[in-house]
Every structure is written in C-alpha cells, then in structure tokens.
Amino acid sequence: MIYAPVSKPSIVTSNITAVETKDFSLTCQATGQIHAYQWFINGVAPAGSRIQLSPDKRTLTLSRLTRRDNKGPYECEIRNPFYSNRSDPFTLDVAYGPDIATIDHISDQFATGINVTLSCVADSNPPAQFTWLQNGQSVSNSASFSIITSLNHIGNYTCIATNSFTGLTRSANKTLMIYAPLSKPTILTSNNTAVETKDFSLTCNATGQIHAYKWFINGVAPAGLRIQLSPDRRTLTLRSLTRSYNKGPYVCEIENPFYRNRSDPFTLDVAYGPDIATIDHISDQFATGINVTLSCVADSNPPAQFTWLQNGQSVSNSASFSIITSLNHIGNYTCIATNSFTGLTRTANKTLMIYAPLSKPTILTSNNTAVETNDFSMTCNATGQIHGYKWFIDGVAPAGRRIQLSPDRRTLTIRSLRRSENKGPYVCEIENPFYRNRSDPFTLDVAYGPDIATIVHSANEYPTGANITLSCVADSNPAAQFTWLQNGQRISNSATFSVIASLSDAGTYTCTASNLFTGLTRTATKNIIIYAPLSKPTIITSNNTAVETKDFSMTCNATGQIHPYRWFINGLAPGGNRIQLSPDNRTLTISSLRRSENKGPYVCEIENPLFRNRSDPFTLNVTYGPDIATIVHSANEYPTGANITLSCVADSNPAAQFTWLQNGQRISNSATFSVIASLSDAGTYTCTASNLFTGLTRTATKNITIYAPLSKPTIVTSNITAVETKDFSLTCQATGQIHAYQWFINGVAPAGSRIQLSPDKRTLTLSRLTRRDNKGPYECEIQNPFSSNRSDPFPLNVTYGPDIATIDHISDQFATGINVTLSCVADSNPPAQFTWLQNGQSVSNSASFSIITSLNHIGNYTCIATNSFTGLTRTANKTLMIYGE
C-alpha cells in the first residue's frame, strides 16, 4: 500500500451561534488517504461524559455548552501510517445569560429630597438590554436612572434584563419607602388624681408617619412587672402606684427610620396614706404626779387629720396632748389618723398604768425547829399594789430543784433541808414598776446528824504484840454519843480505846453514834486480823521429763497462814494464754511446752499481808525435735563421674539419729555419705531423723538426675524438592537424654508468622517458601543441663518460576525485508523451557529466533515459558504489522 501526504483539514460547525446549555457539533473536513481522525481541546485529547465522538471520530459533539469549559481552542488531526496533518485552532464564542439580575446595594428607606440612583447589572454575552418599572409603569430603558425623593416615589421598582440571542430574561425587585419629619407629641392621663395602689395610664398623643412609640421614666426605658405597654406601645399603664417608684418624670417619644420627637416631661403627684399610725415612744407605766405628753404620727399626702380617745371617749383633735398623772388616768388611749383623698384610716393604741409607794414586808415560818432532810416553808407578809414577790438567799436569787416557790412567789419552801446550804440569811422583797421594799434578814439553825460514823486511820491487819488504838468520829448538831462493840460485846462508851494485839483480839469492831434531836443513829465496822511468820515453800513437778508440745505442771508446796500464791518466770509474773494457774494460784500448768520460751527458771512465792517467802529457782530441760529435716546445699542434676555428697540436718534435744534410703533401699546410717555419679545413682534419696525421747520422726527427700553426653543430630526433610509458595518441613533427628530442641536460620533463632515450630520444637515448618527469604542455612541443636550438640548446616535450594515472561522491546510495525529477532526471558530455577507460537502455530523451541519480514509474518506471536519442577507456565504476546509498497 502506497500513501501520499494528507492535506490540512478544516473545522465546520453545526450552528452559526454557540448558546450555553445547548448542544454544539464540530466536524473535521478533509480529503485524502485518511485512516484516523483525532481531536484536541486546549492541546489535550477530549474527555468527559459531556463530549461525544461519532463512530469514525470525524464529528465532535459538546452536550450542554458552558461558557467556562467549552471555549477551546479546538483542533482536529487526520493521519495514515506515514502522514498526519492538523487544522487551525478554532475558538468558540459561547452566548449566555443574562445571569441573575442584581440591583446595586442601596437602602430601602430615604428621607424626602435625597438624590437616589438605581443601577441594575446582569452578566450576559452579548450585553443585556434593561427596562425599569415603578409600580408596574415603565420609567427608564437604561441600566441606571436617578430621582429626587418625594412621597410620590414610594413603591416597588423592577429591573428587567433581556438577551435576544439566548432568549432569556431576568428581573430584580426593590421597594422604596420615603419619610417626612414628625411633630412634637403630648402626654394624656386617664385620671385627674394619681392614688397609691390604684392603676394609672398615660397615652402618647401624636400624628404623622409613626413607626414606633417609646417611653422613658427618669430618662430610662420602663421595666418591671408593674409597668405594662399597649401592643402599639402608645399607652403606658402603671399597676398599683407607689409614691417612691412612680413619680417620674415621664417622657414619650415617636420615631420613624429618619425622624424622631419627644414630649415635654410629665411628673406624677401620688396621693397616699396615712401609713401605719405610730404613738411616739413613751413608757406604758408612770408614778403619780408626772407630766406625760402623748404624740401620734402617720406619713400621708396630703397630711392626715388626728383624733385621740381615752377608754373610748374623745379627749383631743390634735396630733399631741399632755396630762399630769393620777389614778384617774389609768386606761387605754387610741390615736385615729384619716386622709379624705385616699379614703384610708389608721389607728394606734397605748395603755397607761399609774403606781403608788409600798410598805415593809415580814417573814412568817411554818415550824418552830428546822430539821435536816425535812421540808421547811417561809411566807412573805405585805400589803399594797404588789406586782411581784422576790426572795434572796445570802443576797442571791434562789435556785435548784430543792427550792420551790408558790405560783405567786409569796411562799418559799425548802425540800429536804441541808445544814450547809440552807442556813440563809433569807430576805423577801415586794415591788411594782416604780417602788420596792425588803424584809429584815432571817437565819435558820438546822439540826442534823450524826453523819456517817468513821473509824479513823488504823490498819486492818497486825502482827502479834502490836499496840492497837481505835477512834470513832461522826459530824452532828448537837454533838453525838458513842458506844464500841467487839464481836457484838460492849467494850467501851467513849470515842477512843486501845489494846495490845494477840490472836484473841482478832474479830469485828463496831462503833455506834446517836443524836436525840434528829433521832438518827450511825455505825462503823472494822475487821482486824493478826498474823504469824511463813516457812519456805518448795516446787513439785507432775512428770519426770518435760517434752516439747506436751503439757507440764508445777505445784507450790507450803504451810502456814497463806493468803495468795505467786509464780515468777525469769523474775517476771507469768503471762500468755499457754500458761494456766489453778483457782488458788498454787499450781502452774504450761500448755504445749516450747524449748525457747519455757526453760525458766521458775520460782513460787507465798505471802500474807505481813510476811512472805520464796522457793529456790527451778529450771526445765525441755526435750524436743527433731525439727524439719533438711538436705543441705547440693544440686539436683549431675554429669556421670561427678562426686555427689549428701548431708542431712535436723535440730533435736537430745541429738537425732539419721538413716538414708535410695529409691526405698537403706544405704547409710550416718548424717552424711558420698558416691561417684553413674546412671545407676539416679533416683529419689530420703533422709529420716528420729528422737527416741519425743517419739518424733522427720524426713527430707531429694530427686537426683544423672546425664550422659549427647550425640550429633541430623536434619531430615519432608520433601525431596523445596518449591516456592509451598510449605516445607525440617525435622531434627537425634537420640539420648534430650531436654530441648533449638533451631537457627543464618545463625539466628527463627522468627516471623511464616515459620512454625511443633510443640516439642523438634520440627520446623516454613509456610509459603520464597527464594529470597528461605535459603538458610538451617541448623538444629539438642540440649540437656550438661551438654549440647548441633547438626551440620543445611541449605535449601528453592525451585521457583518461571516469573512473568517478557518479550524484548522491539517495534510493533515493520516494512517488508527487515531482519527482526524475537527474544523471550522469564526468571526460573531451574531455567525455564521456551516455545514460540505464531497465530497459534509452533515456530520455535528456543528463547530467541529471527525472521526476514514479509506479509506472511503479520500476526500474533506468543512466547510460552515452562518449569517442570514447579509445574508453572507463563506467556507473553506481541502483534507485528508488516507494510509493503
């Protein structure tokens, strides 16, 4: 086929005008041997869902044109295998709009006489035509026009923008409001008089273009629940007027967006009261002959009118009046305050009392004699205007539960008289608000006793031959009479007597004290004991031998007047819950003897109040053990040929006897023995320690293991061939006393999710082999506590591939008669086997082959690479085109 150069193409359009949102087509107009058409937009191949090409790519259609995306420039190119040519660039002028019409930012409201310009804009190609309407009537055909504001210019303005090419119209609206100045408002009230607690309204009276009403109280906007405004805020209502908060001044203001005006200030004169009527502070009580002035006040606007009443009878019509006090002025006084404007009346009351002087009172008694523990009463005798009776004991007001006053406090009663508290002196006093008088002092002589009889300082216990003096005392008014008894027999009628102590003087001594006036008798008793010296005690034990953990008792053996027994251990009194004493403390028992705590020495002591004696010290030899048997420091594992020495210890008194067993067979009767280690010496060794006195036996056990050297291990594999991506296992083959298996890859312990070890670590499995990561070398090591050995290194030869087959880079198109070599490569172990196919027919079994191009060589060439070990095959393809003249 022979090709000639192609001529320059041109671009032909479907429409004269390109309109935004409409479809638009461009066709590549050309002649000659044209194999293909290609388009360029802004120098780039067209792309996107809105760009479509005809099947032969000659015509390009733009769906839904946009001004921004579709300007171009556009170029079309034609070509055949040897020639190509491009059109001149073609740029689209896209007609659009008008877009949204917009009126330039100006206010919606103006005062009269202002120069205002209205301007309208709308993006459009070609530029839009404009029309302005006021309230539907045309006023201008330009984008902008101006007015001097008057009330005639109030209304709605519409801008209309039109594009005859696109057929589109857009509009925008604006409403203008024109305002004139406002006249001064006035305030109108609802009532002539403002009365406190009543409602009161004020209305703002005005004319004109009023948008809002505002109120000011004392120059501030009104606030609070008691102030209410009408919906249009023209009327302000004050709920429940108060004198202090609602005086004002009040001002109302009117306004529109350009003008405002205020009323003159308006002040309220609030009528109120009278408030609470109050009588000036004076006393309620007076003596006769005093000048007293009564005054009444009550806050009121206008001022209140006053009237005074005494016991209901009018006595004055002024706010104040005066009197000279006498008994005729006793009674109730009422002040009445009135306000005729508010219609309110308030009253206040005061009661006056007038008093005369009092005469001297006297004290009368209920009994001739005051006896301790009996009740006793005194009465205050007096006449006159008596408001209260008071008593004083030693100059102080009476207090305490034992002193009682009658309801009128005239009679004072003392419950259960006491000598020290109730002697007095007593005084009674009478009083009224202006006068008082007291009786003469009155003193009580209280008869008492005898009190508790007491035998004064003397001992209860004496040795024989001591001088014993006994004395008795008892407080009494008048003085008491005394009598002494020994064991019930009278021996003396005086307060004191003496004897020389003998055993016959032991016994009970009783002192009796009496008072004939009170009829009381008191007694005191003393027991006297006579003692002789004590002999030395001895300690007797319950057992011959003291054995640890057993109980052991000691008894204190002695005669004489023994009051208590005492024990001492190491010089201290016994303590702790393991030591028990008999009820008389004579026998000491130690529960569960301990070697360290219970050796003693032990001492027992006897005593009475005047004599004591101790036993000789007694020391315990406590037998114990054997304690825990212990095999002293030696290893549990040995290599063959080692010297093994085993020693057993156990604390014991007397010393323990030892026996050794190996696997249950007796091998020694001494605490220590030795052997040279062999495999027959492995096993369980038991040490037994015994004490014949305590009957106790303790044992200790030790397990001994003997190890021999380990032989060299070998690595056994699961498969003959290691194939990439397949699993592969290696097992460590060995014999002997093996405690652990360990693997090494390149001298390092294995790691990673693709390497797994069996539970005993003997087998290592590699998941999904790779040629790079799993070459090794691999080593396995076996170990026990005394020896270890490693296998020889084991490297893996991983078979893989073939990988991706690749045909060397050559052209896809050739003229006839050219020498062309086709080569195929694919990485593989072992190397891959190759086969070439042309259009499905085998043409070569080597990696490369050559041809001299002819039309017979046109077609598809396939390279096939194969690895029989991995079972994998890879292919690569290339299509050749040969051109003739």
C-alpha positions, 0 to 999 in steps of 0.5 A: 500500500502506497500513501501520499501526504494528507492535506490540512483539514478544516473545522465546520460547525453545526450552528452559526451561534454557540448558546450555553446549555445547548448542544454544539457539533464540530466536524473535521473536513478533509480529503485524502488517504485518511485512516484516523481522525483525532481531536484536541481541546486546549492541546489535550485529547477530549474527555468527559461524559459531556463530549461525544465522538461519532463512530469514525471520530470525524464529528465532535459533539459538546452536550450542554455548552458552558461558557467556562469549559467549552471555549477551546481552542479546538483542533482536529488531526487526520493521519495514515501510517506515514502522514498526519496533518492538523487544522487551525485552532478554532475558538468558540464564542459561547452566548449566555445569560443574562445571569441573575439580575442584581440591583446595586446595594442601596437602602430601602428607606430615604428621607424626602429630597435625597438624590437616589440612583438605581443601577441594575447589572446582569452578566450576559454575552452579548450585553443585556438590554434593561427596562425599569418599572415603578409600580408596574409603569415603565420609567427608564430603558437604561441600566441606571436612572436617578430621582429626587425623593418625594412621597410620590416615589414610594413603591416597588421598582423592577429591573428587567434584563433581556438577551435576544440571542439566548432568549432569556430574561431576568428581573430584580425587585426593590421597594422604596419607602420615603419619610417626612419629619414628625411633630412634637407629641403630648402626654394624656392621663386617664385620671385627674388624681394619681392614688397609691395602689390604684392603676394609672395610664398615660397615652402618647398623643401624636400624628404623622408617619409613626413607626414606633412609640417609646417611653422613658421614666427618669430618662430610662426605658420602663421595666418591671412587672408593674409597668405594662405597654399597649401592643402599639406601645402608645399607652403606658399603664402603671399597676398599683402606684407607689409614691417612691417608684412612680413619680417620674418624670415621664417622657414619650417619644415617636420615631420613624427610620429618619425622624424622631420627637419627644414630649415635654416631661410629665411628673406624677403627684401620688396621693397616699396614706396615712401609713401605719399610725405610730404613738411616739415612744413613751413608757406604758407605766408612770408614778403619780404626779408626772407630766406625760405628753402623748404624740401620734404620727402617720406619713400621708399626702396630703397630711392626715387629720388626728383624733385621740380617745381615752377608754373610748371617749374623745379627749383631743383633735390634735396630733399631741396632748399632755396630762399630769398623772393620777389614778384617774388616768389609768386606761387605754388611749387610741390615736385615729389618723384619716386622709379624705383623698385616699379614703384610708384610716389608721389607728394606734393604741397605748395603755397607761398604768399609774403606781403608788409607794409600798410598805415593809414586808415580814417573814412568817415560818411554818415550824418552830425547829428546822430539821435536816432532810425535812421540808421547811416553808417561809411566807412573805407578809405585805400589803399594797399594789404588789406586782411581784414577790422576790426572795434572796438567799445570802443576797442571791436569787434562789435556785435548784430543784430543792427550792420551790416557790408558790405560783405567786412567789409569796411562799418559799419552801425548802425540800429536804433541808441541808445544814450547809446550804440552807442556813440563809440569811433569807430576805423577801422583797415586794415591788411594782414598776416604780417602788420596792421594799425588803424584809429584815434578814432571817437565819435558820439553825438546822439540826442534823446528824450524826453523819456517817460514823468513821473509824479513823486511820488504823490498819486492818491487819497486825502482827502479834504484840502490836499496840492497837488504838481505835477512834470513832468520829461522826459530824452532828448538831448537837454533838453525838454519843458513842458506844464500841462493840467487839464481836457484838460485846460492849467494850467501851462508851467513849470515842477512843480505846486501845489494846495490845494485839494477840490472836484473841483480839482478832474479830469485828469492831463496831462503833455506834453514834446517836443524836436525840434531836434528829433521832438518827443513829450511825455505825462503823465496822472494822475487821482486824486480823493478826498474823504469824511468820511463813516457812519456805515453800518448795516446787513439785513437778507432775512428770519426770521429763518435760517434752516439747508440745506436751503439757507440764505442771508445777505445784507450790508446796507450803504451810502456814497462814497463806493468803495468795500464791505467786509464780515468777518466770525469769523474775517476771509474773507469768503471762500468755494464754499457754500458761494456766494457774489453778483457782488458788494460784498454787499450781502452774500448768504450761500448755504445749511446752516450747524449748525457747520460751519455757526453760525458766527458771521458775520460782513460787512465792507465798505471802500474807499481808505481813510476811512472805517467802520464796522457793529456790529457782527451778529450771526445765530441760525441755526435750524436743525435735527433731525439727524439719529435716533438711538436705543441705546445699547440693544440686539436683542434676549431675554429669556421670563421674561427678562426686555427689555428697549428701548431708542431712540436718535436723535440730533435736534435744537430745541429738537425732539419729539419721538413716538414708534410703535410695529409691526405698533401699537403706544405704547409710546410717550416718548424717552424711555419705558420698558416691561417684555419679553413674546412671545407676545413682539416679533416683529419689534419696530420703533422709529420716531423723528420729528422737527416741525421747519425743517419739518424733520422726522427720524426713527430707527427700531429694530427686537426683538426675544423672546425664550422659553426653549427647550425640550429633543430630541430623536434619531430615526433610519432608520433601525431596524438592523445596518449591516456592509458595509451598510449605516445607518441613525440617525435622531434627533427628537425634537420640539420648537424654534430650531436654530441648530442641533449638533451631537457627536460620543464618545463625539466628533463632527463627522468627516471623508468622511464616515459620512454625515450630511443633510443640516439642520444637523438634520440627520446623515448618516454613509456610509459603517458601520464597527464594529470597527469604528461605535459603538458610542455612538451617541448623538444629541443636539438642540440649540437656543441663550438661551438654549440647550438640548441633547438626551440620548446616543445611541449605535449601535450594528453592525451585521457583518460576518461571516469573512473568515472561517478557518479550524484548522491546522491539517495534510493533510495525515493520516494512517488508525485508527487515531482519527482526529477532524475537527474544523471550526471558522469564526468571526460573530455577531451574531455567525455564523451557521456551516455545514460540507460537505464531497465530497459534502455530509452533515456530520455535523451541528456543528463547530467541529466533529471527525472521526476514519480514514479509506479509506472511509474518503479520500476526500474533506471536506468543512466547510460552515459558515452562518449569517442570519442577514447579509445574508453572507456565507463563506467556507473553504476546506481541502483534507485528504489522508488516507494510509493503509498497 
